Amino acid sequence: MKKLLAATASVALIAGAASAEDIKIGVVLGFTGPLESITPAMGAAAELAMKEVTDSGKLLGGSTVTSVRGDSTCVDAAAATAAAERVVTTDKVSAIMGADCSGVTGAILSNVAVPNGIVMVSPSATSPALSTAEDNGLFFRTAPSDARQGEVVTDILKEKGIGSIAISYTNNDYGKGLAESIQRNFEAAGGTVTISAAHEDGKADYSAEVGALASAGGDVLVVAGYVDQGGSGVVRAAIDTGAFSTFYFPDGMVGQKLNENFGAELNGSYGAYPGTDSQGAAMFKDLAGAAGIDGTSAFAPESYDAAALIMLAMAAAGSSNSADFSGKIMDLANAPGEKIYPGELAKALDLIAAGTEIDYEGASAVELVGPGESKGNYQEILFADGVYSTVNYR
């Protein structure tokens, strides 16, 4: 049962009486580092939602929403914590859209968000460990946990008749959690994992790592890494040595950079990353395209949704204070209520002000479960003619 507008009249009065303010939302992503080719579209998508709400003039008495960017680096917990501390204590943001990679997200959550009582909504942190993190009800994610991704990887591999795999994973929270999930699910389905070995990012040569993977063997090499870092290094070494010819790519490896780095060398390889063929996904693609943003880029839809949920929760609470609106996010993201899609944030604000329940579907068919994370939709990709394209949805 939704609790969003239990006191409809009072909420409408609060929203109507709110004084206009310049609300700031932190956009903390790895603008440098191993996902730097993906994060520009993520940041721009979140800011697209902020502009939509600002232009409507319908949030908290005509308040504007401003983005304050911080660089999480994706991998440096100290740098990420410092960036988040700055946007919270100096720039006085009301919430954080981010972070991106799981390790830095956990660091920001425990060191900055919880101590300062700031809501965080991550569009891409997928470590299963975040499901049980102490968050005081402040942390949400529009991306699914890798507990779900492990199931999807296994389904795709088994449908293709793959009996054995080798796994190379980036040596951090994301890589470890994903590798464990893949191995657990694949073995439970009767498959064999010949080896699951970590690789470090930032190396110039991955021949030793690939040598160990090749010795173990496997029908497919699963690379649970980052497309702008060691993941691509492992793939390059594997191709150059002839160790593997077919690869599976989880979410951190899927991006335009994969096409640029390898092209036709990856023909026949495949993978998956969060995505849906929903009505909202098509609407977001058009909305983003009109703004010069690639609406199909990994985690861009989830970033738009993360920012949108933050602002709609503010409207529902009649306040830009995290302590007031954190309890509204789960309600807004789930049924019942009138469905809201990309480009309809002004409509959503009108409905909230009128005391009407909404069910925010957004760009990624948002449905939050458990501790406030996406239930999980994935789009399956296949490499052919030197580029990957979506061939299925799960």
C-alpha positions in Angstrom: 0.0 0.0 0.0 1.5 3.3 -1.0 1.9 5.9 1.7 2.8 8.7 -0.8 -0.2 11.0 -0.3 -1.8 9.7 2.9 -2.5 13.3 3.8 -3.3 14.7 0.3 -4.6 18.1 1.3 -1.7 18.9 3.6 0.9 17.9 1.0 -0.7 20.1 -1.6 -0.8 23.0 0.8 2.9 22.5 1.7 3.9 22.3 -1.9 1.9 25.4 -2.8 3.3 27.4 0.1 6.9 26.5 -0.6 9.2 29.4 -1.3 11.3 29.2 -4.5 14.9 28.3 -3.9 17.9 27.2 -6.0 18.1 23.5 -5.2 21.4 21.9 -5.9 21.9 18.2 -6.7 25.3 16.6 -6.8 26.2 14.6 -9.9 29.1 12.5 -8.7 30.4 10.2 -11.4 33.7 9.0 -12.7 34.3 11.7 -15.3 37.9 10.5 -15.3 39.0 6.9 -14.9 37.9 3.5 -16.2 34.3 4.5 -17.2 35.1 8.0 -18.5 33.7 7.2 -22.0 30.3 6.3 -20.4 29.8 8.9 -17.7 29.4 12.0 -20.0 26.0 10.7 -21.2 25.1 9.7 -17.7 25.7 13.2 -16.3 24.0 14.9 -19.2 20.9 12.6 -18.8 20.6 13.5 -15.1 21.0 17.2 -15.9 18.3 16.8 -18.7 15.8 15.8 -16.0 16.9 18.8 -13.9 16.4 21.2 -16.8 13.0 19.7 -17.5 11.8 20.3 -13.9 13.4 23.8 -13.7 11.7 24.8 -17.0 8.4 23.7 -15.7 8.5 26.1 -12.8 6.4 23.6 -10.8 8.8 22.3 -8.1 8.4 23.8 -4.7 7.0 27.2 -5.6 9.0 27.6 -8.8 12.4 26.5 -7.5 15.3 25.9 -9.9 17.5 22.9 -9.9 21.2 23.2 -10.5 23.7 20.4 -11.1 27.0 20.4 -9.1 29.4 17.9 -10.6 32.0 15.9 -8.7 34.5 13.4 -10.0 34.3 10.0 -8.3 37.2 8.7 -10.5 35.2 5.4 -10.2 38.1 3.7 -8.4 39.8 6.0 -5.9 37.7 6.0 -2.7 39.6 8.8 -1.1 39.2 11.1 -4.1 35.5 10.1 -4.4 34.9 10.9 -0.7 36.6 14.2 -1.0 34.5 15.1 -4.1 31.3 14.2 -2.4 32.3 16.0 0.8 32.9 19.1 -1.3 29.5 19.1 -3.0 27.7 18.4 0.4 29.5 20.7 2.7 30.7 23.5 0.4 28.1 23.5 -2.4 25.3 22.4 0.0 23.6 19.9 -2.3 20.3 18.5 -1.2 21.0 15.0 -2.7 23.6 13.1 -4.8 22.8 11.5 -8.1 25.6 8.9 -8.0 28.0 7.5 -7.5 28.8 5.2 -10.4 31.2 2.4 -9.5 30.3 0.2 -6.5 33.5 0.7 -4.3 33.4 4.5 -4.4 29.6 4.5 -4.0 30.0 2.6 -0.8 32.7 4.9 0.4 30.6 8.0 -0.2 27.6 6.4 1.4 29.4 5.6 4.7 31.7 8.6 4.9 29.6 11.4 3.5 25.9 10.6 2.8 25.0 8.9 6.1 26.9 11.2 8.4 25.4 14.3 6.7 21.9 12.8 6.2 22.0 13.1 2.4 20.0 11.0 -0.1 22.0 9.1 -2.7 20.5 7.5 -5.8 23.0 5.6 -7.9 22.3 4.8 -11.5 25.0 2.2 -11.9 26.5 0.8 -8.7 25.7 -2.9 -8.9 27.6 -4.7 -6.1 25.4 -7.1 -4.1 27.1 -5.8 -1.0 25.3 -2.5 -1.3 22.0 -4.2 -0.7 22.9 -4.7 2.9 24.9 -1.5 3.5 23.9 0.6 6.5 22.2 3.5 4.9 19.7 4.9 7.3 17.1 4.8 4.5 19.1 7.2 2.4 20.5 5.0 -0.4 18.7 3.9 -3.6 19.7 2.7 -7.0 18.0 2.6 -10.3 20.4 -0.1 -11.5 19.9 -3.7 -10.5 22.2 -5.6 -8.2 24.8 -8.0 -9.7 23.0 -10.8 -7.9 20.5 -10.4 -10.7 23.1 -9.9 -13.4 24.7 -13.2 -12.5 21.4 -14.9 -13.4 21.2 -13.1 -16.7 24.7 -14.0 -17.7 24.0 -17.6 -16.9 20.8 -17.7 -18.9 22.5 -16.2 -22.0 25.5 -18.6 -21.8 23.4 -21.7 -21.3 21.1 -20.8 -24.1 24.1 -20.6 -26.4 25.2 -24.0 -25.3 28.3 -22.9 -23.4 29.5 -25.5 -21.0 32.7 -23.9 -19.6 33.9 -20.3 -19.0 36.9 -18.5 -17.6 36.4 -15.3 -15.7 38.7 -12.3 -15.5 37.4 -9.6 -13.1 38.7 -6.2 -12.1 40.0 -6.4 -8.5 37.5 -4.2 -6.7 34.1 -4.5 -5.1 32.3 -4.5 -8.4 34.4 -7.1 -10.1 34.6 -9.4 -7.1 30.8 -9.3 -6.5 29.9 -9.8 -10.1 32.4 -12.7 -10.6 31.1 -14.4 -7.5 27.5 -14.0 -8.7 28.3 -15.3 -12.2 30.3 -18.3 -10.9 27.6 -19.2 -8.4 24.8 -19.1 -10.9 26.7 -20.7 -13.8 27.8 -23.7 -11.7 24.3 -24.1 -10.2 23.1 -24.4 -13.8 25.6 -27.2 -14.5 28.3 -25.1 -16.1 32.0 -25.2 -15.3 34.1 -22.2 -14.3 37.7 -23.2 -15.2 39.2 -20.2 -13.4 38.1 -16.9 -11.9 41.1 -14.5 -11.6 41.4 -10.9 -10.8 43.2 -8.3 -12.9 44.4 -4.9 -11.9 43.5 -1.8 -13.8 46.2 0.6 -15.1 48.7 -2.0 -16.4 50.3 -1.8 -19.8 50.6 -5.6 -20.3 48.1 -8.3 -19.4 49.9 -11.2 -21.0 50.6 -12.9 -17.7 46.9 -12.8 -16.7 45.8 -14.1 -20.1 48.4 -16.8 -19.9 46.8 -18.2 -16.7 43.3 -17.9 -18.2 44.4 -19.7 -21.4 46.0 -22.5 -19.4 42.7 -23.1 -17.6 40.7 -22.9 -20.8 37.0 -22.4 -21.4 34.6 -22.0 -24.2 34.2 -18.2 -23.5 36.1 -15.6 -21.6 33.9 -13.5 -19.4 35.5 -10.1 -18.8 34.0 -8.4 -15.7 36.0 -5.3 -16.0 35.9 -1.7 -17.3 35.9 -0.8 -21.0 38.3 2.2 -20.5 40.8 0.2 -18.4 42.0 -3.3 -17.6 39.0 -5.0 -19.2 40.0 -3.9 -22.6 43.6 -4.7 -21.8 42.7 -8.3 -21.0 40.7 -8.6 -24.3 43.5 -7.1 -26.3 46.0 -9.6 -24.9 43.6 -12.5 -25.4 43.0 -11.7 -29.0 46.6 -11.0 -29.8 47.8 -14.3 -28.3 44.8 -16.3 -29.7 43.9 -17.4 -26.2 40.2 -16.8 -26.7 38.1 -15.9 -29.7 34.7 -15.4 -28.0 34.0 -13.1 -25.1 31.1 -12.3 -22.8 30.8 -8.6 -21.7 28.9 -7.6 -18.6 27.7 -4.0 -18.0 31.0 -2.3 -17.2 32.4 -3.4 -20.6 29.5 -2.2 -22.8 30.1 1.1 -24.4 31.0 2.8 -27.7 34.6 2.5 -26.7 34.3 -1.3 -27.2 33.5 -0.8 -30.8 36.3 1.7 -31.2 38.9 -0.6 -29.5 38.1 -3.8 -31.3 35.6 -3.6 -34.0 35.3 -6.7 -36.2 37.8 -8.6 -33.9 34.8 -9.2 -31.5 32.3 -10.5 -34.1 30.4 -13.3 -32.5 31.0 -12.1 -29.0 28.1 -11.0 -26.8 26.9 -9.7 -23.4 24.3 -7.6 -21.7 23.7 -4.4 -19.7 20.7 -2.8 -18.0 18.1 -1.7 -20.4 14.5 -2.3 -21.5 12.3 -2.1 -24.6 9.6 -0.3 -22.6 7.6 2.7 -23.8 9.7 4.9 -21.6 12.9 3.8 -23.1 11.7 4.8 -26.6 10.5 8.1 -25.3 13.8 8.8 -23.5 15.8 7.9 -26.6 13.9 10.6 -28.5 14.0 13.1 -25.7 17.8 12.6 -25.1 18.5 12.7 -28.9 16.8 16.1 -29.2 19.2 17.3 -26.6 22.3 15.8 -28.3 22.6 12.9 -25.8 22.9 9.3 -26.7 19.9 7.8 -25.0 21.0 4.3 -25.6 24.4 4.8 -23.8 24.9 2.5 -20.8 23.2 3.8 -17.6 22.0 7.1 -19.2 18.4 6.1 -18.8 19.0 5.1 -15.2 20.7 8.5 -14.6 17.7 10.4 -15.9 15.5 8.3 -13.6 17.7 8.8 -10.6 17.6 12.5 -10.9 13.8 12.5 -11.6 13.0 10.4 -8.6 15.0 12.8 -6.3 13.1 15.8 -7.5 9.6 14.2 -7.5 10.3 13.0 -4.0 11.0 16.6 -3.0 7.7 17.6 -4.5 5.8 14.8 -2.7 7.4 15.8 0.6 7.1 19.6 0.1 10.7 19.9 1.0 14.2 19.7 -0.5 15.6 18.4 2.8 16.7 14.7 2.4 15.3 13.9 5.9 11.9 14.9 4.6 11.8 13.3 1.1 13.9 10.1 1.4 10.8 8.2 2.5 8.9 9.1 -0.7 11.2 7.6 -3.3 10.1 3.9 -3.0 6.4 5.0 -3.2 6.9 7.1 -6.3 8.8 4.3 -8.1 6.1 1.7 -7.7 2.5 1.0 -8.4 -0.3 2.0 -7.9 -0.6 5.3 -9.5 -0.7 7.1 -12.9 2.3 6.1 -15.0 4.9 8.8 -15.7 7.4 8.6 -18.5 10.4 10.7 -19.7 9.3 14.2 -20.7 6.4 14.1 -18.3 7.9 15.5 -15.2 5.8 18.6 -15.3 2.7 16.4 -15.5 4.0 14.4 -12.5 4.5 17.6 -10.5 0.9 18.6 -11.3 -0.5 15.2 -10.2 1.5 15.2 -7.0 0.3 18.8 -6.2 -3.3 17.6 -6.8 -2.9 14.6 -4.4 -2.9 12.0 -7.2 -0.7 9.0 -6.8 1.9 8.4 -9.5 3.9 5.3 -10.6 7.2 6.6 -12.1 8.1 4.3 -14.9 10.7 6.6 -16.4 13.3 5.6 -19.0 14.2 2.3 -17.5 10.8 0.9 -16.4 11.7 1.6 -12.8 10.5 -0.7 -10.1 12.3 -0.6 -6.8 12.4 -3.7 -4.6 14.0 -4.8 -1.4 16.3 -2.1 0.0 15.5 0.4 -2.8 17.2 -1.1 -5.8 15.9 -1.8 -9.4 14.3 -5.1 -9.9 16.4 -5.4 -13.1 15.9 -5.3 -16.8 18.7 -6.2 -19.3 19.3 -5.8 -23.0 21.4 -8.5 -24.6 24.0 -7.5 -27.2 25.7 -9.3 -30.1 28.8 -8.2 -32.1 28.5 -8.3 -35.8 30.1 -6.3 -38.6 32.4 -4.6 -36.1 29.7 -3.2 -33.8 27.4 -4.4 -31.1 23.6 -4.1 -31.3 20.8 -5.1 -29.0 19.2 -8.4 -30.0 17.0 -9.3 -27.0 15.6 -8.0 -23.7 15.4 -9.9 -20.4 
